[in-house]
């Protein structure tokens, strides 16, 4: 069984060998991540082509609808992903809608 690799900072994760990851635990609680940070994370996740298990903990950040959409698109590119645990831990996304 493959052991999880743990990351607590976006910079550390983004500079890792992304294509080699199969089991990830990404814990970015309260890292002041907004849409730009979520886009950076999404870009890195999309390169994790061998990823099969992911725990993604992003509670206490400021991710809006743009960042959430980018993360969703990136996860869709992880075609080998079979187990996903997603913890956004936000009471609501920061969104603005035209009425």
Secondary structure as GFF3:
##gff-version 3
##sequence-region A 1 99
A	DSSP	beta_strand	5	7	.	.	.	ID=ss1
A	DSSP	alpha_helix	10	14	.	.	.	ID=ss2
A	DSSP	three_ten_helix	18	20	.	.	.	ID=ss3
A	DSSP	beta_strand	23	27	.	.	.	ID=ss4
A	DSSP	alpha_helix	35	46	.	.	.	ID=ss5
A	DSSP	beta_strand	53	57	.	.	.	ID=ss6
A	DSSP	alpha_helix	65	76	.	.	.	ID=ss7
A	DSSP	beta_strand	83	87	.	.	.	ID=ss8
###
